[in-house]
Amino acid sequence: MDERSLRHQLSILVLARGCLARCDSGNLVPGSPGEAAFINDLVRGGAQVTLCGPLSTKRPSAALGQIHRDVSVRIVSSCTKWRYLSPRAVFRLVKAMREADYLYLWTGSFAVYVAALNHFFAQKPYAVYEQPWMDATYLATYLERQGPIVRWLLPRSMRRARERMIRGASHVYVHGGKLREECRAIRGEEVLDVVPLTPVRRTDFYERAPTFPSQVRRIAFVGGVVGRGKGVEVLLDALRDLKSRGVPFEFRSATKVPFTESQTKQLAGLELGDAAQIHVGLKWDPDLRDLLRQSDILVVASWSEGFPRVIYEAGSQGLALVTTPVGGIPYALKDNHDALFVAPGGASALADALERLARQPTLVHQLGRNLQRTVWSLLFEASDFESHGQQVIHWAQSVARQRALDTDRA
């Protein structure tokens, strides 16, 4: 099979990891720079990409990923929540799946839904990038407002559907750790480690001094959104507790959207004055990088996560990490080694961890140094240094070649 024929076959439908958003030019963009880089890699490899996923109601900030103007990307999207897809939207999605040669599904409940549609209506080969999103904390948060029947039924049916999706995939990519063992147990065969979409460069890594110029610990929070699931209220309660204990600290935050009215009142009640720095819409280079470099501790208080990009960013700058062990975090990090784990919603426990770090500067340095080593290992010590987009291109090419061989034999 010649290269021209192979290139013609590389039509890939990509299920967006997060919401698509409409930019000022009217074009749709994916919800992260990493996802945009992945799509650009696919196109540079010769693929024709169809991008589908739920559509955000908000316009993206400057931090969202941009797809290069020259790439051949077709968008299939229609609503803000996939659960509310109209029959017409489902028809468009199935039509796009049938027109594609391969499907690539980012992890999540939407991926399970699309895999089920593919099983019944398209039956195309697909790959899955899986993260540990169905942890107990996620389910508890997701189901807390549902009725008793849904709370009993949905986790069981979702787990079975997720297992069917993993078993039916041609390739399953994970980011190492315990999830690889879990997926291997479901499939009965080895799964592939994915080289993550690098959020920081080698040159961004910062050698932090082992001593601190001040007894005041500088605590940072970085997040794209400030909803309840990110634990902002819990963090602010912990800071109030910390202040009542007489522990000196400064607080810095960088978010894509402003704090809510109630969160702003909560922050004002701390009466931090100049010891609080609140930023909205910072870009990594140089503003956010400098903010982290001038901080000592990063707090991730989320109820649910995959593996947050900010951990890579903070780790590259040598910050100590206090985090909830949710989603993919405990798969990559170890408590009391490269992070301190606190239970979601535990403001008092979070304050205890922050006080411990405030009174033990050597522990701050040790955790930060270990996290930096972990992040470096995750990003740059993989056996395969290709971008993940190139991995998927190679997978699609191998499937195309096998199909051509099977056709010739027939």
Secondary structure, 3 states (H helix, E strand, C coil): CCHHHHHHHCEEEEECCCCEEECCCCCEECCCHHHHHHHHHHHHCCCEEEEECCECCCCCCCCCCCCCCCCCEEEECCCCCHHHCCHHHHHHHHHHHHHCCEEEEECCHHHHHHHHHHHHHHCCCEEEECCCCCCHHHHHHHHCCCCHHHHHHHHHHHHHHHHHHHHHCCEEEECCCHHHHHHHHHHCCCCEECCCCCCCCHHHCCCCCCCCCCCCEEEEEEECCCCHHHCHHHHHHHHHHHHHCCCCEEEEEEECCCCCHHHHHHHHCCCCHHHEEEEECCCHHHHHHHHHHCCCEEEECCCCCCCCHHHHHHHHCCCEEEECCCCCHHHHCCECCCEEECCCCCHHHHHHHHHHHHHCHHHHHHHHHHHHHHHHHHHHCCCCCCCHHHHHHHHHHHHHHHHHHHHHHC
